[in-house]
Amino acid sequence: MRAEVTLFLISAIASFVYVALRAWQQLNVMQGHYWRVVPTSIGMGIGDVILVTLIVKTDSLWIGVSNGVAAGLGCCLAMYFNKRMAK
């Protein structure tokens, strides 16, 4: 049980970072920040692998709830930082 909770927490953190990177990437593309695209894409590729691995290890649908909440927060963080950097 404890190992599963740890996997849920790690997966939520990974989902937070991954979706923040995806949102950041979309904002970079829309605003024409070409120099940010490649590093962000590399981070997204690593996030893909980490999330798929964690989902397979957990083998539970409840991971979708924790990942969904973390993903929403990650997206909000990316929008906040983008707004701050635009000033």
N, C-alpha and C positions, 0 to 999 in steps of 0.2 A: 504494500500500500504506500509506504513512504517513497519508494522508488518512483511510483507512478505520479505522485504529487510533485516530485522533483522534476520529472519529465514535463509535466504540465507547466510548471513555472519556467523552465528553460525554453519550452516551446512558445510560451506567451511572450517572453523577452525577445526571442528570435523573430516572432511575428511582428512585434512592435517595430523593431529595427527594419525588417524587410519591407513592411508597408510604408514606413517613413521614407525609405529609399525610393520606393516606387512612386510615391506622391511627389517627392523631391525631383525625381526624374521627369515626371510629367510637367511640372512647373518649369524646369530647366528647358525642356523642349519648346514649350509655349513661349518662353521669354527669350529664346535664342542664345542660351548660355552653352555654347558648343564645348568649351573646355571642361565643363562639369559632367558631360554625358558619359565619357568612357569610365572614369573612376566609379561613378554611380552604377553603371551597368555591371562592372566587376563585382561590386558589393551585392547587387541583386542576384547575380549568378551564384555567389556563395550562399546567399540567403535561401535560394531555391533548394539547393542540396541539403542544407541544414534542416529546413522545415520538412521536407519529404522524409528524411531519415528519422526525425523525431516523431512524425505522425505514424510511420510504420512501426516504430518501437512501442508506441503507446497503445495502439490497437483499441481505441475508444472514440466514440463520437463526441464525448464531452470535451475533447480537446478543441473542437470547433467553437465552443462557447468562450473558452479562455483566449483562443487565438482571435476570435472576432472582437472581443473587447479590447485586447491589446492592439489589434490592427487599427481600430477606430481612433485610439489614442495616438498611435504613431502617425496617422494621417493628419490629425489636428496639430501635432508637433511640427510636422514638415510645413504645413501652411503658415503656422506662427513664425517659424524661422525664416521662411521665404519673405514674409511681409516685413520682418525686422531687417533683413539684408537689403531689401529694395529701397530703404530710406537712405 
